[in-house]
């Protein structure tokens, strides 16, 4: 199990830098954060909300990302 967990309060850049394997999950959810300038200062929750995601969809995506980093360990 991963020592750290991804939370929706974390910044996109932080998550992508620490866990690059999450990029495909973000992109599958319509977030193309890898090249977005807002990724440098927005949290996952802020960015997802700006893209019209519902809170339950944000939580589901964060869960998927945590599952991906747990599999890597």
KOLNU-69137 format. One line per 3 residues: their letters; for each residue x, y, z of C-alpha. Coordinates in steps of 0.25 Angstrom, whole numbers, plus 5000, padded with zeros to 4 digits. Example, Ala and Ser with C-alpha at 12.3 -4.5 7.8 and 13.67 -1.06 7.14 Angstrom:
BEGIN
AS	5049:4982:5031 ~ 5055:4996:5029
This chain:
BEGIN
XXX	5000:5000:5000 ~ 5005:5014:4997 ~ 5011:5022:5008
XXX	5004:5034:5004 ~ 4990:5036:4999 ~ 4985:5045:4988
XXX	4974:5055:4993 ~ 4965:5065:4986 ~ 4972:5076:4993
XXX	4986:5073:4987 ~ 4990:5081:4975 ~ 4990:5075:4961
XXX	5005:5078:4959 ~ 5009:5072:4972 ~ 5001:5059:4969
XXX	5006:5058:4954 ~ 5020:5060:4959 ~ 5020:5050:4970
XXX	5011:5040:4963 ~ 5012:5041:4948 ~ 5004:5029:4946
XXX	4991:5037:4950 ~ 4992:5045:4937 ~ 4984:5035:4929
XXX	4973:5034:4940 ~ 4972:5050:4940 ~ 4971:5050:4924
XXX	4961:5039:4924 ~ 4952:5048:4933 ~ 4954:5059:4923
XXX	4965:5067:4931 ~ 4977:5070:4922 ~ 4985:5075:4933
XXX	4998:5071:4928 ~ 4999:5083:4920 ~ 4990:5093:4927
XXX	4996:5105:4933 ~ 4985:5105:4944 ~ 4991:5092:4949
XXX	5002:5099:4955 ~ 4993:5106:4965 ~ 4979:5098:4966
XXX	4976:5087:4975 ~ 4969:5075:4969 ~ 4956:5079:4975
XXX	4957:5093:4969 ~ 4961:5088:4955 ~ 4950:5077:4955
XXX	4939:5087:4959 ~ 4944:5097:4949 ~ 4942:5086:4938
XXX	4928:5083:4944 ~ 4931:5070:4951 ~ 4921:5066:4962
XXX	4927:5064:4976 ~ 4924:5049:4975 ~ 4931:5048:4962
XXX	4943:5055:4968 ~ 4943:5045:4980 ~ 4943:5034:4970
XXX	4954:5039:4962 ~ 4963:5041:4974 ~ 4960:5027:4978
XXX	4964:5022:4965 ~ 4977:5029:4966 ~ 4980:5024:4980
XXX	4977:5010:4974 ~ 4987:5012:4963 ~ 4998:5016:4972
XXX	4995:5005:4982 ~ 4996:4995:4970 ~ 5010:5001:4967
X	5016:4998:4981
